[in-house]
Amino acid sequence: MADSFNTRAQLEVNGKSYTYSSLPKLGEKYDLAKLPYSMKILLENLLRNEDGGQTVGPDHIEAVAKWDPKAEPQTEIAFMPARVVLQDFTGVPCVVDLAAMRDAVTRLGGKADQINPLIPSELVIDHSVQVDVFGRADALDLNGKIEFERNQERYSFLRWGQKAFQDFKVVPPNTGIVHQVNLENLARVVMEREIGGTRWAFPDTVFGTDSHTTMINGIGVLGWGVGGIEAEAAMLGQPSSMLIPQVIGFKLTGKLPEGATATDLVLTVTQMLRTLGVVGKFVEFYGDGLQHLPLADRATIANMAPEYGATCGIFPVDAESLTYLRLSGRSAELIALVETYAKTQGLWHDANSPHAEYSATLKLDMGDVRPSLAGPKRPQDRVLLQDVHANFDETLKTLTVNRKINGASADAINRLDSEGGDQLMADHLAAKPKSKIRIKDQDAELTDGSVVIAAITSCTNTSNPAVMLGAGLLARNAARLGLTSAPWVKTSLGPGSRVVTDYLEKAGVLTDLEKLGFYVVGYGCTTCIGNSGPLPDEVSKGIAENELVVASVLSGNRNFEGRVHPEVKANYLASPPLVVAYAIAGSVNIDMTKEPLGKGSDGQDVYLRDIWPTNKEIGDTIAATVGPELFAQNYADVFKGDTRWNQIASPEGQLYQWDEASTYIKNPPYFDGMTMHVGNIDDIHGARTLGMFGDSITTDHISPAGNIKKDSPAGRFLQERGVQPADFNSYGSRRGNDDVMVRGTFANIRIKNLMLGGEEGGNTLYYGKSGGAGEKLAIYDAAMKYKADRVPLVVLAGTEYGTGSSRDWAAKGTNLLGVKAVIARSFERIHRSNLVGMGVLPLLFKHGESAQTLGLDGSETFDITGLNDGASKTATVTATKSDGSRKTFEVGVMLLTPKEVEYFRNGGLLQYVLRQLAARKAA
């Protein structure tokens, strides 16, 4: 490693000597005092990885050292994370790809053991458990049993990977969610690692295959979510190319008022940052308010960086960071290293720290935060608690679009020009349809706005004792007054780690939550990712009877259309205490600030204010129950697993023995026929449109997720191979099989293809070789016909294309469908990167232009020219209609760095890495 600026130095801690790249020594040449904390982390990363200019040179280091906060990002740098963390939905395909790469590299003349993680890589199995059983004491055990039965083959494969790959560890199921396990145990904050025979100390940085990897920013660790293919490249020692970002400073002052929670704070922050616009930028929190923010609150805010659109949302290392490390049972040696290193490097934050300069700043007095929810379908759409009922009323009209009114669909009535149609709609909404059901030996009525799912679900909030114990204390107060959850509500408690259950038990409130139906259902991402499981039959039938628009209230961070449950159209994010409150009320058609939740055992009205715990009560309970011993006992053997895990048989050997009959694990086709020859980036001719979409198409719309429908292309594929619908499991669990996943790409029940007038569902118009009127087909079926015709495909889209979770299958599936280019008004950062990594060309409409302004309807053929082998920043698109008329327009070519151009020439990032490794062995 090069050291052009002579920054190598020695640090003595715990009787050990560490080599490190000294920022103060670089500061003798450049003024680093006003650099944001996150930029100093990037700077250290470049200093340590300088290699003479092949990847990192002096000019890259100088560019960050002289960072101009107001300049538009234009300088490319290479970032190398210290470690990678995976969850199983995205982790399984990562390991599948690595196993396939071992096969491929041997075919190219290399050796299997060249494909090995070169940095610590840890996978947490947390996305497979589903809420099949709820509201009973044995729910945890039964859901775990079902999980292992469904996922035996996947888990066997991961056990093989744990043995076959070096520096790769697996946290078994039933332990916790990846982000909380990362925060509570895996994070080092400062890494200690031997490199080339030298003991180094350097900042802990991380790539994660889940967009909410940013939760770790709360403890001062720089990291963010990446696609699986980018994570795999990092695991194989490849740096990630990025533009030096702008950094937004977010100043926090004051402290949260009585009755407000960290959830309310993060929903407020999310709304403010979304309004400002921070896509592709770092966000850094500072200010006097940090002294009033426990680490758990910081982690809550950092977790939702994808929701406010930022690459990361980071807090600096300070005394609170050390307090949390002690609380979570970290060793005294690690804590001493973190403190000494941070202070030596100028990465420590306290009242005397110099103020950084930022690209822009926001300010929030936390005393102004008010109880809020977000919904009904976007996390940035914050709604004050007092306005939720009005918000639902306003959205009900659009959410009833498919419901039939007096024999005619609401959609048909909406299209009528006469006042009669408007009156029919008004009369229908005023009638408030009801479905009578019998459930839990009670007669009940479901209406629009009935809450049918109330889930304290893992991710944003379950790492936070204040909101979790707050929910428990609220449940205690409610139970004492005789309140219960409404019988039609599917209640669930999915703690983010076993530590949460322990402190809920220690506080004596777990039994109170259970009295209201909130039994522990599993330790994993459940409702927030669509693993909410089936609704009770009575509830499903009641919803269908009048096509009711029902609601869920969950404590997660995602509520996009079709994500939580296919039968639930309105989804609201809320704090855990409010989840419990809405379970009691049973409806979002209530103003909780004024109306009673229900009647107590004495027949009197009970209001939210009657059962809401005080901040002091919550704080005292935390102090009495949450301690280092809980973390120590739960993480003592974190990689060991339970009896179920250890009884799973798994194969041996460096090369995986693929089972051709498997519908879970399959050798993917990405490397079929691959040679050492690198191709060119050619122009595209005669392309057809696979789909034309509007704004905010998320990876949840694109990537296969949730349940597999019986009559879908994926469902038919599985049945043809003898898999019964009861054994379909979910798309997420089958991410290791490309045959299943490609059939589910763009198949979301809520996606709207504008080629079909905005009709919901994964269909398109197939025009064939000669055009014609267009035949309505499932997107997969049309894509396969086009592939047989040797016709390339494009996708047309609006703004924020690819927002949502960092799902690599949104790009992999797009590639396998035969899509060569996506033309959009704007892209989400991770998805654009993933498209490049899979050899799909992202193209950008000019400002103010779109498919609509250009008069495109998806029936055209497209020629994309002027790519100049990736050297051109613009390209020309010629759209030819069936009558021969043409529309020509310019687009931006979104290959942002020279490295991305190289990836694209190779056919994708993994192919690039493979050729590099094979060539190294051949040399």
N, C-alpha and C positions, 0 to 999 in steps of 0.2 A: 504493500500500500504506500502511496506517495504521501508526502507531507510538505507541500510547497510553502506553507506559511509557518512551518516550524512550531506547531501547536501541541506536539506530543509532550505529555507531562506525566508525573507519577502522583498517585493519591494513596495515602496510608490510612486504612480503616480496619478496625477489628484485628490488628496485627498482620494484615495482608497488604501487599502492595499492588495497586492497580494502574495500568496504563489507561490514559484517557486523552481525548482531543479537547484541549483547553480553550474554551470560549474567551476567558480573560486574556489569554495570550494573543488571540486574534484581535481582541479589543484594543490592543496596543496600536494596531494599525487602522482599525475601523471603529467608528462610534456605534457600539452595539447596545448602549444603555436604553435606547427608546424602541428597540425591536420588541414586538409582541413575544410573549412566552412561546407560542407555537412556532414562530419563525426561528427562534433560537434552537428549538428541537430540530427543525429542518437543517439549520446551519451545521449543527453538530453531526448530523447524519452524513452530510456531504464531506465534512472534514475527515471523518473516520473512514469513509468509503472512497476517498480520492484514489484514482488508479492511473494517473498520468494523462487523463483526458479521453480514454477510450469510452468511459461512461461518465465519470466525474472528473472535471478538470478545474484549475484555478479560476477560470472565468465563471464557472457555475457558483463556486463559493463566494466570489466577489459580488455576483449578482444578488445573492441573498443578503450578504453583509451590507450592501448599499441599497437595500430594498426601499423602493419608493412607494409609500402606502397609497398614493393616489393614481399610480400608473395602472393601466389596463394590463392584465396578465399576458405576457408574450414570450417570456424566457422559459425554455424547457429545462427541467432538472430531473435527475434520477433519484428516486426515494427507495430505500431498502428497509422494510420493516424488520424489527428484531424477532418477531414471531408471527405465527398465523393461528387463528382460532376458527374452528368450523362448527356448524351445527349439522345434524344428520341429514336434513332434507337437501342441503347444498353440499354437505360433506361426502355423502355416499357417491354422487356423481364425480366429485373430485377424486376420490379413491378409485372409482371405476376408470377414470381417465388416466390416472397414474399407472394402474394395472395394464391398461391398453398401451400406454406409452412404453412399458417394459417390453411388451410383445413387439412393438414397432421398432424400438431402438435396436433390438437384437436382429430384426430383419434388415436394418440399415448398417449392420456391422458392429454395433456397440454391444455393451453388456447390460444385463437387466439391472444390476446394482448401481448403474449410473443414474437410474431414476429413483431418487431417494430424497426426502426432505433434507435440506441443508441448514434449516433453522428450526427451532422448536415449533412443532405443529401439534395442536391438541384439538380433538373433536369431542363435543358434548352431545350425546344423544338425548334430544329434548323435544323434537318436533313430531314424534310418532304416536304419542299417547292421545287418545280421543276420549271425549266425555260420553261414553256409551252408558255408563251407570252413574247416577247422581242421587243426592238427597238421602243417602243411607250410609250406615257405618262401614259397610264393606265395599264402598265404591272404589277406594284406592286399590284394594287388592284385586277386585274383579277387572277394573280397567287395565291394571298391570298385566293380569293374566291374558286378557284379550290382546293387549299390545304385543306380548311376546309370541302369541300364536300367529298373529298377522305378520310379524316382522322377523320370524325365525331366520329366513334366508338372508335378509339384509344384515342382521346382527352377526350371523356366521361369517359373512363377507368382511364385516368390519373387524371381527376378531382375527381373521386372517391378516388383514392390513396392519393391525397392531403388532403382529408377530413379524410380518415380512418387511416392513419399512422401519428404518432407523429414525430416531428423533420424532416419532409419531406415537401419540398416546390417545386413548379413548376413555372418556368419562362415561360409564355405562348408564343405561336408562334408570329412571326413578331416583335421580340425584338432584336435579335442578335444571334451570334454563341456562343456556350458554352465557348470557350476559351477566347473570348473577353469580354463576360459578366463576366466571372470569374476574369479576370485581372482588368477590370474597376470597378467592384462592389462587387463581392462575396468574393474576397480574403481579409483576415484580416491581413496577414503578422505576427502579433502576436495575438494569440487567448486569449480571456477572457471568462472563463467558470466556472460555479459552479460545483464542483465535491464533493459529499459527504458532502455538507454543507460548503465547503471551496471555496473561490474565487481564481482561479488559473490563472496564465499567462504562456503561453508556445508558442513555434513556431507554426505557421500555417503550417500544412502539409496536403497533399491531395492525395487521389486516385481518378482517373477519368476513366470512361468507354470509353474513347477515347484516343488513343495513344498520341495525341498531347496535352494532359493535361500538358505536360512539358512546354508549353508556360508560365505557371505561374512561372517557375524557373527564369524567367527574373527579377522578383521583389524580389527574394530571398526566395521564398516559395518552399520547397522541395516537389516534387510530381511527379508522373508518371502515365502512363496509365496501367490499369489492365483489365483483363477480367471481364465480368459482374458477374460471380460467385464469384470471389475474392472480387469485390466491395460489393456484397451482404453480404459476410462473415464479411467484415469490418463494414458494416452498422449494423450488428447484434452483434458487439463487439468482433469479432474474430481477433486476430492479424495475420499479414501476415509473414510467415516464409521466411527468405532470408539469403543468405550468405553475410558476411561482404565484401563489394565490393572493388575492386581496384578503385582508383580515378586518372583520367588523368587530368593533368593541361594544360590548353591552354592559353598561354600568348599572349595577344593582345597589340600591340604597334602602334604608329602613328595614323593617321586618314584617312578616306576615301577620295580619290582624287575626283576632279571635274568629274562629269559624272558617278560615281559609286554609287550604292545604297546598302541599307541593304540587298536586295535580292541577289545582286552579292556577298556580303560578306558571307551570309549564304550558298550559293551554293559552295563557295570556302571552307568554314569551313567543310561542309558536305563531300566534296570530300577528304579533308585531313584526316578527322577522319575515313572515310570508308577505306582509304588506310592503316591507322595505325591498325584498328581493335579494336573497343571499345564495342562490344556486351557484355551486362551484366555488364558494368562498368559505374561509374559516370564520367561525364566530368564537370570540374569546370573552369570557365574563370576568369582570373586575368590579372594584368599588367597595365602599364601606359595608355594604350589605352582606358581603361574603362571610363576615364574622358571625352573622346570624343564620347562615345556611349550613346545616349539618351535611356531612358527606353524602348521605342518602338523598337529600334534596338536590344536591349538585348532580348526582347520578341520574335522578329523574329528569332533570333539565337536559343533560347531555344525551340521554337515551333518545329523545325525540328530535335530534338534529335532522334526520331525514324528513320529518314532518315539517320542519321550518325550512327545509331545502338546502341546508348547509352541508359541506363536506364533513365538518366536525363542529362540536360546541364544547370548547375546552375550558377547564378551570386550572389555575396554577397549583403547583405543590406548595403547601403551607402547613402550619401547625395542625390544622384539621385533618390533613392527609395522614399525618403521623398518628393522630388519635384514632383514625379509622384502621390503620394498619395494626395498631395494638389491639383494638376491639375485635378485629377479625382473626386474631391469633397468629399474626406474622411473627417471625423470629426477631429477637433483639438485634441480631447481626444485620438483618435486612433493613430494619428501621434505622440503624446507625448509618448504614451505607447510603440510604435514601437521603437522610438529612445532610450528611457531610457532602455528598456529591452535589445535591441541589444548591447548597449554599456556596460551595466552591465555584460552581459553574455560573452563578448569577441567575439560577432558575428558581430560587426561593422567593416566595411572596410574603411580605408582611407590611405593616403600616409605613415603613420607611422605603419600600421599593419604589424606584422611579416609575413615573407614568409612561406607558408605552404610547406610541403614535399608531393610529388606526386609519384604515381607508374610509371609514364612516363610523359613527357612534349612535347608539340608542341608549335611552335611560328609562329606568322603571323604579318608581318608589314602591317597594313590595307592600307597603301599607295600603296601597290602592287596589290590591288584588281582591276580587270578589268571587264567591262560589260560582263555578261554571261547569258546563259540559261542552262537548263538541260534536257536531253532527248536522244532519243525519247521515252524511256519507263522506265527509272529508274532515281530517283532524284539525285543519286550520280554521274551520268554521265554528269559532267559539260562540257559545250561547250562554248568557247569564242564566243561572238557575231559575230565576223568577220568570224567564221568557221561554223556557223549554216548551211549555204547552202551546204557546202562540207560534213558536217555530214549527212545531209539528202540524198545527192547523194550516199554516201557510204552505207547507210542502205536501200536504195530503192530496191536493188537487193533482199535482204532477205524478204522485206516487200511485194514483188510482187509474193510470192511463189504460191498463189492460182489463179493468173490471167491467163487467157487463151491467148496464143500467136499462131496466125495462126491456130487456131482450137485445139491446144494441150495445156494442162496446163503447166504453168512454172515449176511446180514440176516435171512433166514428162520429160520436156526438161532438167532440171537440172540433172536428173538421166542418161541421155544419155552419153555414153562414147565418142561419136564422136564429132569432132569439129563443126559439123553442129548444134548441140544443143547449144553450146556456142555462135555460130554466130547468131542464131535466137534470143537468149536472148539479145545479144549486139545490134542487129538491132532494136529490140523492144524498148529497153531503149532509144536508139538514136532517135526513131520516136516520143517520147513524146506524148502519146495519149491525145486527148483533147475531152471534152464533151461540146457541145454548149448548153447553157440554156438561158431561158428568165426569168428574175427575177427583181422585182421592176421596171417593165416597161423598162428594159434595156436588151440588148443582151450581154451575157458574156460567157467566156470559163473557165471551170474547168480543171485543170491539176494535175499531181502528184505534191504534195507540196502545193496545194492551202490551205490556212487557212480558214476553214469553221466554226471554233469556236474561238472566242477571248473573254475570260472571266476574268474580274477582280472579282475573286471569293474568298469567305471568307476563312480565316484561317491564313496562315502565314503572309500575308502582310496587310490585311485590318485593323489591329490594329495600323498601322504605318502611322501617318500623313505625314511623309516625302515622302513616295512613293505614297500615295493616292493623296495628293495635287500635287505631281510631275506629276502624270498622268493627273490631271485636268489642270495644267498649260500647259503641252504638248498639250492637246486637244485644249486649247484656242489658242495657237500659230498656230496649224495646221488649225483650223477653220478660223482664220483670213487670212490665205494664200489660203483658198479655198479648202483644202483637205477634203476628206470624206472617210469613211470606204468603202472597196470593197463591192459591193451589195450582194455577196454570203456569207459574213461573218455573223455568228450569234453572235451578240455582247450582252454582259450582264454585269451589275454592281451589285454585291451582297455584300453590305457593311456588316462588321462584327457587327456593332451596329448602332443605329439611331444617335449616336454622329457623326459618319463619315458623314452621309448625311447632318447633321446640319453644320459642318464646311466646307463641299464642297459648300453648299449653301451660307454660310457667305462669303466665298472667291470669290463667283461669278463664280465658274468654273463648277458647276453641269450642267448648261445649255450648256456649251461648250462640256462636255462629251456627253450630249444628242444629240448635233448636229452631233456627230460621231456615234450615235446609242447606246451609253452606258447609257441607262435608268436603274434606279433601278428596279430590278426584284424580290427582296425579301430579307429578313434578315435571312439568314441561309446558311448552307453548300449546295452549288448548284453543279456547274460543277465539282469541285474537288472530290466529292464522287459519281459522275455518275448521278446526278440529272440535267443534262444539257438539258433535254427535247428533243423533236424531232427536227431534221433538217427540213428546208423548203422542201416540196415535190420536188421542182425543183432541189434542191441540191442533195437530196437523189437519185433521178433518174439519175442525171449526174454522181454521183459517181459509181452507179451500172452499168451504160452503158459501161464504160471502166474499171470497177473494179479499180478505181483510189485509190492511196495511198495519202489520204489527211491528213491535220494536224490540231491540235488545239494548241493554245498558251494560257496558263492560269497562273494566279498568285498564284496558290495553292502549295501544297507540294507533291502531289501524281500524278504520271502519268503512273502507271502500265498498262500493256496490258489489254484492254477490260474495263478499269475503266471509262474513261471520256465519251466515246460514242462508241457503237458497230461498227459504220461505219467509225470511225476515228482511223487509225492505228499508226500515229506518233503524239506524244503529248509532248510538250515542256513547261517546267516551266520557268516563266520569271517575272520580276518586272512589276507592273501595268503600268508604262510609256511604257515599251516595248510591253505590250499587246496591247495598243492603237496603237503603231507604226506598229505592224504586222497586225492589223485590216485594217490600211490604205494601207499597201503594198499588203495585200491579199495573200501572199505566203511566205513560208520559203525559197524559192529558190532565195534569195537575200542577198547580203553582205551589210548590213545596214551601215557599216562604210565607204562604197565607192559609193554605188549605190543609186539613188534617190528613195524615197518612192512613188513618183507620181508627177504629175504636178499641180501647183497652178492655181488659177483663171486667172493669167496673162499668162498661158501657159509655164511658166518656171519650170525647175526641182526643186523639194524641197527635201532636204536631212535631215536625222535625226538630224544632227548637227544644222540645221536651226531652229528647233523647240524645242530642248532639253532645259529645264529651268536650270538656274545656281543654285548651292547650296545656294547662298545668297538669290536668289529669293524665293526658297522653304522655307528657314529658316525664312525670313521676313514674308511670308504668314502664316506660322505656328504661329509665335508670334502674328500676328494680328487677328487670327481667333480661335485658340484652347484655351479654357479657362474652369475653373471649372463650370461655369454656364451651359455649354452644358451637362456635366455629371449629374449635380444636377437635371436638368429638365427631363432628359430622364430616370433616375433611381429612381425618386421620388416614383413611384408606380410600381416597376418592376414586382411584383408578381400578379398584378391586372388583366392585360390583357385588350383586347379591347372588343367591343360589341359582336363580333362573339364568342369569347371565353366564355364570361359570359352568353351567351344564350344557351350554350350546357347543356342539361340535363344529370345528372349523378346519379347513384344509391346511396343508403345510406347503412350503416351497416358495421360491422367489417369484415364480410366474403363477398367476392364478389359473386354475383349471375351470374354464368357462363351461357352463351347462347350457347347451343350445336350447333346451326345453324351458329354461327359466323365463318367467315373466317379470322378474324383479331385477336381475343383474344380467347385463348383456355387454359384450364387447362392442363399443360404438364404432360407427363407420368413418370417423373423421380421418383415420390414417390409412384407409383402404387404398391400395395402389400407389402409396406415397413413395417418391424417390428423393434423391438428394438434389434434384433440379429445382431451382427457384423460378417461379413464373413471373408474369408481368401483370400490371393492373390495366386490364383492357376495357375499352368502351363497351357499353351494353346496348344491344339492338333487339328490337321487336318484343320488348317486355310487355306483359299484361299486368293489370292491377289485381292483387289478391284480396286487398281490402282497402277501403277508404274510411278513415276514422276522424272524429272530431278532436277536441281538446281533452287533456288530462286522461289519456289512455294509459293506464298503469300496467306494471308488470303483472298485477293480479288479473287484468283483462287478457294479457298476452300469454302468460305462462300457465301451464296446467296446474291447478290447485283444487283442493277440496275433493268432493265426492265424484266418482266416475259414473255417469249416467248409463243405464242399460242399453239405450238405443243410440248412444254416441259412437263415433268411429272407434274410440278406445274400448268402449264397452263391447262392441261387436268383436273386436280383435281378441279380447280376453275370452269371450264365450267360445269363439272358434277354437281356442286352445284349452277348452275344458274348465275354465275358471267360472264358477257360478257367481252371479251378482252379489250374493251375500259375502263372497270372499274377494271382492274387488279391492278392498282397502281404499286407499286414497291415491290421487296423483302424486302427492308428496312422497308417499312411501315407495312409489315405483319410479322415482327419478333416475334410478340406475338402469332403466330399460328404455332406450330411445324409441323403440317401436310403439310403446304406450304413450310416451311423452309427446312425440311429434303429432300424434293423432289428437291430442288435447290442446295443442297450441292454437291460440285465438278461439277457443271453444267456450269461453266464459258465457254463462247464461245472460249476463247483463251487457256484454259488449254490443255496440251498435255500429253496424256497417252501413255507411251512408249510401253505398251502392244499392242497398235495399230500402232506402228511405228512412234509415235509422231504426229499422226493425231490430229487436234484441235477439241475441243468439249468434253462435259461431257459424254463420252461413255467408255465402257470397254468390256472385254471378260468374258463371264460367262461359267464356265467349268462344272457346275452341280456336282452331287454326284460322277459320274464316270469319270470325266475328259472329254476326247474327244478333238476335235479341237478347241472348244471355240465358243460361240455364241455372236455376237456383240449386246450389249444392252446399253440403258442408264444406268448410274451408279446406279441410284435409283432403277430401275427395276431389275438389277442384284442383288443388295443388298437384295431386298425383296425376291427374289427367294432363295438366300443363307439362309436368315432368316427362310424361310419355310422349308429348308433342314436341319436347325439347324447347319449350318456351320459357324464358327467364321471367321472373316476377318482381314486382315492386309493391311497396306499401306506401300509401299517402296518409299523412296524419297532420294534426294541428299542433297546439302548443303543449309543452310539458310531456312529450311522448316518453313513456318508460318510467314515470315516477313510480314510487312504491318500493317494495322489498328488492334486495339485490339478487334477483333470481336469474341465474345463468341460463336456465332453460327458456327464458323469454328470448334470448339470442340464439341458443342452440336450436330450438324448435323453428325459429324463423329461418335459420340456415338450412335445416333439413327439409323444410317445405319448398325450398328452391328460390327463396327471396334473395335477390342480388343487391337491392338497394332499398332504403327507407327514406322517403322525402318528407320532412316534417318542418313545422314552423319553429320548434325548439325541442331539445332533447334533455332528459335527465342525465346527469353525469355518469352514473354507473352503467346505465343501459347503453349509452352511446359507446362507452369503452368496451362493453361486452359485445356489441355488434361488430366493432372493429376486430376484436379478438376472435370472432367466429367467421370473419371474412364476409360480413354484410356491410355494404357501404352506406354510412349515414350522410345524407345530403340535406342542406338547409335552404328552405325557401328564402328569398330576399325579404327584407323587412316590409311588411304591409301586404305581402303576397301570400296566397294560400291556394289550395285546390279550388276553393269556391270562387275567389276573385279571378282566377284564371279560367273559370268556366269548365273545369274538369268534372266528369261524372263517373270515372272508372271504366268506361267502355273503350278508352283509347289504347293504342299501342304506343310504347315509349322508346325513344332512342336517347341514350345518355352519352354524350361525346365530349372530347376535350380533356379527358382525365390525365393524359400525358404521363402514364405509368406512375401516377400518384404525385407528380411534381406540381400539378396545377391546383390552385386553391379554389378555383371555380370550374363548373362544368356547364354544358348547354344541354337542356332537355327539350326534345321535340315530341309533342304529343299529337298523334294523328288520329282523327276521328274516322268513323266508318265511312263517311261521305268524302273522305280524302282531305278535308280541311285540317290545317295544322295550327298548333299554338306552340311557340318557342319561348323559353324563359331560362334565365340563369339561376343556378343554385350554388351554394357554398359546399365545398368538399370538406367534410368534418374529420379528416385525418390530421390531427392537430400537431403531431410531432414526427420527426424523422423515424423514430422507432416504430410508431404506428404504421407508417408507410412500409417499413420492412416487414412488420407482422402481416400486413395485407398482401404484400407480394408473395409471402410464403403460404398464403391461404389461411392464415390465422396464427394466433400467438403460440399455441401448443406445437404446431408444425415448425414454427421458427425455433422454439426451444429444442425440439427433437433433432433438427438438422444441426444445430450448434453443438449438441452433445455428441452426436454421431461423428461429426467432423473432427471434434476434439480427440475422440478415441482413435479415429483413423490416422490422425497426425502423429 
